[in-house]
């Protein structure tokens, strides 16, 4: 809920204050730090500096990754749907039903939302949706000590966020070396690179969704082979 309020404030600034940037990156990160710290505090885990940093990396990272993924009609919604299904399927495989009611409710909401969010989108998620959804999947993985599995179940959002970091870093380094910034991708986040490479919006959205499903399915099969379960 806190992440939803954060996103709502960001959206409100863009809509009502004509501030297209909304909250600054520093403001968002500070509030996400407070959210992740609160999650750690109430989780019952050891409260150390390292634990605070780790909680922030996982929860804020997942939140921002989905926020950056929300750039094409239906893209973030489909990625969250894939992540929830894969994560919950793995939880049930472990015999853990803790988040099943929440996951089932979110899946139902996302399916209904996609009716209006797929191209051409009539309703948009905004930061209030993407930041909140990313936070939810991050918190679930964090509380169940499945942080590394999150890299598998949210591979596309992770790549989207990584493309932005790599683009900015490469641009700054090459600017210092060559006097002008150069780019690794035609545009970041990654979905825009593929659009500028000639792929249609639907091809990118459904292609990314298919890749995420294949990666998750491959993980399940490999896990079954290794564990024998």
TORMAR-528362 format. One record per residue (C-alpha): x, y, z; residue in three letters. Coordinates in steps of 0.2 Angstrom, whole numbers, plus 5000, padded with zeros to 4 digits. Each point is the difference from the previous one (the first is absolute). Example, Ala and Ser with C-alpha at 12.3 -4.5 7.8 and 13.67 -1.06 7.14 Angstrom:
node u: 5062&v: 4978&w: 5039&resn: ALA .
node u: 5006&v: 5017&w: 4997&resn: SER .
END
This chain:
node u: 5000&v: 5000&w: 5000&resn: UNK .
node u: 5014&v: 5012&w: 5004&resn: UNK .
node u: 5008&v: 4997&w: 4983&resn: UNK .
node u: 4983&v: 5003&w: 4992&resn: UNK .
node u: 4999&v: 5017&w: 5009&resn: UNK .
node u: 5018&v: 5004&w: 4994&resn: UNK .
node u: 4995&v: 4996&w: 4982&resn: UNK .
node u: 4983&v: 5010&w: 5002&resn: UNK .
node u: 5010&v: 5015&w: 5006&resn: UNK .
node u: 5011&v: 4999&w: 4985&resn: UNK .
node u: 4986&v: 4998&w: 4988&resn: UNK .
node u: 4990&v: 5015&w: 5008&resn: UNK .
node u: 5015&v: 5011&w: 4998&resn: UNK .
node u: 5001&v: 4996&w: 4982&resn: UNK .
node u: 4981&v: 5002&w: 4997&resn: UNK .
node u: 4995&v: 5015&w: 5011&resn: UNK .
node u: 5016&v: 5009&w: 5002&resn: UNK .
node u: 5006&v: 4999&w: 4982&resn: UNK .
node u: 5016&v: 4993&w: 5006&resn: UNK .
node u: 5004&v: 4986&w: 4987&resn: UNK .
node u: 5015&v: 4993&w: 5011&resn: UNK .
node u: 4989&v: 4998&w: 5016&resn: UNK .
node u: 5010&v: 4996&w: 5015&resn: UNK .
node u: 5019&v: 5001&w: 4998&resn: UNK .
node u: 5010&v: 4984&w: 5000&resn: UNK .
node u: 5008&v: 5004&w: 5017&resn: UNK .
node u: 4982&v: 5003&w: 5008&resn: UNK .
node u: 4994&v: 4983&w: 4993&resn: UNK .
node u: 5016&v: 4991&w: 5006&resn: UNK .
node u: 4998&v: 5007&w: 5017&resn: UNK .
node u: 4982&v: 4996&w: 5002&resn: UNK .
node u: 5004&v: 4982&w: 4993&resn: UNK .
node u: 5014&v: 4999&w: 5013&resn: UNK .
node u: 4987&v: 5004&w: 5014&resn: UNK .
node u: 4988&v: 4987&w: 4993&resn: UNK .
node u: 5013&v: 4986&w: 4998&resn: UNK .
node u: 5007&v: 5004&w: 5018&resn: UNK .
node u: 4982&v: 4999&w: 5007&resn: UNK .
node u: 4998&v: 4983&w: 4991&resn: UNK .
node u: 5017&v: 4994&w: 5008&resn: UNK .
node u: 4994&v: 5006&w: 5017&resn: UNK .
node u: 4984&v: 4991&w: 5000&resn: UNK .
node u: 5007&v: 4984&w: 4992&resn: UNK .
node u: 5008&v: 4994&w: 5016&resn: UNK .
node u: 5017&v: 4999&w: 4991&resn: UNK .
node u: 5016&v: 5006&w: 5008&resn: UNK .
node u: 5001&v: 5019&w: 4999&resn: UNK .
node u: 5017&v: 5004&w: 4994&resn: UNK .
node u: 5008&v: 5013&w: 4988&resn: UNK .
node u: 5003&v: 4986&w: 4987&resn: UNK .
node u: 4982&v: 4994&w: 5002&resn: UNK .
node u: 4993&v: 5017&w: 4998&resn: UNK .
node u: 5010&v: 5002&w: 4984&resn: UNK .
node u: 4995&v: 4983&w: 4993&resn: UNK .
node u: 4982&v: 5003&w: 5003&resn: UNK .
node u: 5001&v: 5017&w: 4991&resn: UNK .
node u: 5009&v: 4992&w: 4985&resn: UNK .
node u: 4987&v: 4986&w: 4998&resn: UNK .
node u: 4984&v: 5010&w: 5004&resn: UNK .
node u: 5005&v: 5016&w: 4992&resn: UNK .
node u: 5008&v: 4991&w: 4986&resn: UNK .
node u: 4985&v: 4990&w: 4996&resn: UNK .
node u: 4989&v: 5016&w: 5001&resn: UNK .
node u: 5010&v: 5010&w: 4988&resn: UNK .
node u: 5003&v: 4986&w: 4988&resn: UNK .
node u: 4981&v: 4998&w: 4997&resn: UNK .
node u: 4998&v: 5019&w: 5000&resn: UNK .
node u: 5013&v: 5001&w: 4986&resn: UNK .
node u: 4991&v: 4985&w: 4991&resn: UNK .
node u: 4984&v: 5010&w: 4999&resn: UNK .
node u: 5003&v: 5008&w: 4983&resn: UNK .
node u: 4990&v: 4991&w: 4988&resn: UNK .
node u: 4982&v: 4995&w: 5000&resn: UNK .
node u: 4998&v: 4984&w: 5010&resn: UNK .
node u: 5018&v: 4997&w: 5003&resn: UNK .
node u: 5001&v: 5003&w: 5019&resn: UNK .
node u: 4984&v: 4992&w: 5003&resn: UNK .
node u: 5004&v: 4984&w: 4990&resn: UNK .
node u: 5018&v: 4999&w: 5009&resn: UNK .
node u: 4992&v: 5002&w: 5017&resn: UNK .
node u: 4987&v: 4986&w: 4995&resn: UNK .
node u: 5014&v: 4989&w: 4995&resn: UNK .
node u: 5010&v: 5003&w: 5015&resn: UNK .
node u: 4986&v: 4997&w: 5012&resn: UNK .
node u: 4995&v: 4984&w: 4992&resn: UNK .
node u: 5018&v: 4993&w: 5000&resn: UNK .
node u: 5003&v: 5006&w: 5018&resn: UNK .
node u: 4984&v: 4993&w: 5007&resn: UNK .
node u: 5002&v: 4984&w: 4990&resn: UNK .
node u: 5018&v: 4998&w: 5008&resn: UNK .
node u: 4993&v: 5004&w: 5017&resn: UNK .
node u: 4986&v: 4987&w: 4998&resn: UNK .
node u: 5014&v: 4988&w: 4994&resn: UNK .
node u: 5008&v: 5003&w: 5017&resn: UNK .
node u: 4984&v: 4997&w: 5009&resn: UNK .
node u: 4998&v: 5018&w: 5005&resn: UNK .
node u: 4983&v: 5008&w: 4998&resn: UNK .
node u: 5004&v: 5016&w: 5010&resn: UNK .
node u: 4997&v: 5012&w: 4985&resn: UNK .
node u: 4988&v: 4990&w: 4990&resn: UNK .
node u: 4985&v: 5011&w: 5004&resn: UNK .
node u: 5009&v: 5016&w: 4996&resn: UNK .
node u: 5008&v: 4993&w: 4984&resn: UNK .
node u: 4983&v: 4993&w: 4994&resn: UNK .
node u: 4992&v: 5017&w: 5003&resn: UNK .
node u: 5013&v: 5009&w: 4991&resn: UNK .
node u: 5000&v: 4988&w: 4985&resn: UNK .
node u: 4981&v: 5002&w: 4999&resn: UNK .
node u: 5002&v: 5019&w: 5000&resn: UNK .
node u: 5014&v: 5000&w: 4987&resn: UNK .
node u: 4990&v: 4989&w: 4988&resn: UNK .
node u: 4985&v: 5012&w: 5002&resn: UNK .
node u: 5012&v: 5015&w: 4998&resn: UNK .
node u: 5008&v: 4993&w: 4984&resn: UNK .
node u: 4984&v: 5001&w: 4991&resn: UNK .
node u: 5001&v: 5019&w: 5000&resn: UNK .
node u: 5019&v: 5001&w: 5001&resn: UNK .
node u: 5006&v: 4990&w: 4985&resn: UNK .
node u: 5003&v: 5010&w: 4984&resn: UNK .
node u: 4991&v: 5011&w: 4997&resn: UNK .
node u: 5000&v: 5004&w: 5018&resn: UNK .
node u: 4985&v: 5009&w: 5008&resn: UNK .
node u: 5006&v: 4999&w: 5017&resn: UNK .
node u: 5018&v: 5003&w: 5006&resn: UNK .
node u: 5009&v: 4993&w: 5016&resn: UNK .
node u: 5010&v: 5015&w: 5004&resn: UNK .
node u: 5013&v: 5000&w: 5014&resn: UNK .
node u: 4987&v: 4997&w: 5013&resn: UNK .
node u: 4997&v: 4983&w: 4992&resn: UNK .
node u: 5018&v: 4995&w: 4994&resn: UNK .
node u: 5009&v: 5005&w: 5016&resn: UNK .
node u: 4987&v: 4992&w: 5011&resn: UNK .
node u: 5000&v: 4983&w: 4990&resn: UNK .
node u: 5019&v: 5000&w: 4999&resn: UNK .
node u: 5001&v: 5003&w: 5019&resn: UNK .
node u: 4987&v: 4986&w: 5003&resn: UNK .
node u: 5010&v: 4987&w: 4991&resn: UNK .
node u: 5016&v: 5006&w: 5008&resn: UNK .
node u: 4993&v: 4999&w: 5017&resn: UNK .
node u: 4993&v: 4982&w: 4997&resn: UNK .
node u: 5017&v: 4994&w: 4994&resn: UNK .
node u: 5009&v: 5009&w: 5014&resn: UNK .
node u: 4989&v: 4993&w: 5014&resn: UNK .
node u: 5002&v: 4982&w: 4994&resn: UNK .
node u: 5019&v: 5002&w: 4997&resn: UNK .
node u: 4997&v: 4997&w: 4981&resn: UNK .
node u: 5009&v: 5015&w: 4994&resn: UNK .
node u: 5012&v: 4992&w: 4988&resn: UNK .
node u: 4985&v: 4991&w: 4992&resn: UNK .
node u: 4992&v: 5017&w: 4997&resn: UNK .
node u: 5014&v: 5002&w: 4987&resn: UNK .
node u: 4992&v: 4986&w: 4990&resn: UNK .
node u: 4982&v: 5004&w: 5002&resn: UNK .
node u: 5002&v: 5018&w: 4996&resn: UNK .
node u: 5014&v: 4998&w: 4987&resn: UNK .
node u: 4993&v: 5013&w: 4988&resn: UNK .
node u: 4997&v: 5014&w: 5013&resn: UNK .
node u: 5018&v: 4997&w: 5006&resn: UNK .
node u: 5007&v: 5001&w: 4982&resn: UNK .
node u: 4990&v: 5016&w: 4998&resn: UNK .
node u: 5007&v: 5008&w: 5015&resn: UNK .
node u: 5017&v: 4994&w: 4996&resn: UNK .
node u: 5000&v: 5007&w: 4983&resn: UNK .
node u: 4996&v: 5018&w: 5007&resn: UNK .
node u: 5015&v: 4998&w: 5013&resn: UNK .
node u: 5012&v: 4994&w: 4986&resn: UNK .
node u: 4994&v: 5013&w: 4988&resn: UNK .
node u: 5003&v: 5014&w: 5012&resn: UNK .
node u: 5017&v: 4993&w: 5006&resn: UNK .
node u: 5006&v: 4997&w: 4983&resn: UNK .
node u: 4995&v: 5017&w: 4994&resn: UNK .
node u: 5009&v: 5009&w: 5015&resn: UNK .
node u: 5016&v: 4989&w: 4998&resn: UNK .
node u: 5001&v: 5003&w: 4981&resn: UNK .
node u: 4997&v: 5019&w: 5002&resn: UNK .
node u: 5015&v: 5001&w: 5012&resn: UNK .
node u: 5011&v: 4989&w: 4988&resn: UNK .
node u: 4994&v: 5007&w: 4983&resn: UNK .
node u: 4993&v: 5017&w: 5004&resn: UNK .
node u: 4983&v: 4994&w: 4995&resn: UNK .
node u: 4988&v: 4988&w: 5007&resn: UNK .
node u: 4996&v: 4984&w: 4991&resn: UNK .
node u: 4986&v: 4987&w: 5002&resn: UNK .
node u: 4999&v: 4981&w: 5001&resn: UNK .
node u: 4982&v: 5000&w: 4995&resn: UNK .
node u: 4990&v: 5011&w: 4988&resn: UNK .
node u: 4990&v: 5005&w: 5015&resn: UNK .
node u: 4996&v: 4993&w: 5017&resn: UNK .
node u: 4991&v: 4992&w: 5009&resn: UNK .
node u: 5003&v: 4985&w: 4989&resn: UNK .
node u: 4982&v: 4999&w: 4992&resn: UNK .
node u: 5003&v: 5016&w: 4991&resn: UNK .
node u: 5017&v: 4993&w: 4993&resn: UNK .
node u: 4990&v: 4986&w: 4992&resn: UNK .
node u: 4986&v: 5013&w: 4994&resn: UNK .
node u: 5014&v: 5010&w: 4991&resn: UNK .
node u: 5007&v: 4984&w: 4993&resn: UNK .
node u: 4984&v: 4997&w: 4990&resn: UNK .
node u: 4989&v: 4990&w: 5011&resn: UNK .
node u: 4982&v: 5005&w: 5003&resn: UNK .
node u: 4993&v: 5004&w: 5017&resn: UNK .
node u: 4990&v: 4984&w: 5000&resn: UNK .
node u: 5015&v: 4990&w: 4995&resn: UNK .
node u: 5011&v: 5007&w: 5014&resn: UNK .
node u: 4986&v: 4998&w: 5013&resn: UNK .
node u: 4995&v: 4982&w: 4996&resn: UNK .
node u: 5018&v: 4995&w: 4996&resn: UNK .
node u: 5006&v: 5005&w: 5017&resn: UNK .
node u: 4985&v: 4991&w: 5008&resn: UNK .
node u: 5004&v: 4984&w: 4991&resn: UNK .
node u: 5019&v: 5001&w: 5004&resn: UNK .
node u: 4995&v: 5003&w: 5019&resn: UNK .
node u: 4989&v: 4985&w: 4999&resn: UNK .
node u: 5013&v: 4989&w: 4992&resn: UNK .
node u: 5013&v: 5005&w: 5012&resn: UNK .
node u: 4989&v: 4996&w: 5015&resn: UNK .
node u: 4994&v: 4983&w: 4993&resn: UNK .
node u: 5018&v: 4996&w: 4996&resn: UNK .
node u: 5005&v: 5004&w: 5018&resn: UNK .
node u: 4986&v: 4988&w: 5007&resn: UNK .
node u: 5006&v: 4986&w: 4989&resn: UNK .
node u: 5018&v: 5002&w: 5004&resn: UNK .
node u: 4995&v: 5002&w: 5019&resn: UNK .
node u: 4990&v: 4984&w: 4999&resn: UNK .
node u: 5015&v: 4991&w: 4991&resn: UNK .
node u: 5012&v: 5006&w: 5013&resn: UNK .
node u: 4990&v: 4997&w: 5016&resn: UNK .
node u: 4990&v: 4985&w: 4993&resn: UNK .
node u: 4984&v: 5008&w: 5005&resn: UNK .
END
